[in-house]
Amino acid sequence: MNQNLKNKVWVFNDEVIGEQIDGGVQRKVLAYCDNVMCVEHYFEEGDVGALHSHPNTQITYVVDGEFEFTISGETKVVKKGDTMLKQDEVIHGCKCTKKGILLDIFTPMRTDFVK
């Protein structure tokens, strides 16, 4: 991700270039500042978001599709309209069971997403 969208008031999705990440997933970093970041993740059926953790609190909203999510060792199926809270350092990951989009909000921002 080489676009500098930090502190931009208006970020238009169709003008943001996504990037392929592990597991076949595409990421689009949208509006962000030091304190908060909005990111879309696009999944095809079968794509995996590997188990991981980070020092950021994260809320995930399922925009579309269906996913098997594991958070702190517990796995549940989530679909459009569902949300999940992942506090700092919680181990989490997912598998897409029906093509979909996840909207992630991070606080503070994920510096590793804007190389």
Secondary structure as UniProt FT lines:
FT   HELIX           13..15
FT   STRAND          19..20
FT   HELIX           22..24
FT   STRAND          26..32
FT   STRAND          37..43
FT   TURN            45..46
FT   STRAND          48..52
FT   STRAND          57..71
FT   TURN            72..73
FT   STRAND          74..79
FT   TURN            80..81
FT   STRAND          83..86
FT   TURN            88..89
FT   STRAND          92..107
FT   HELIX           111..113
//
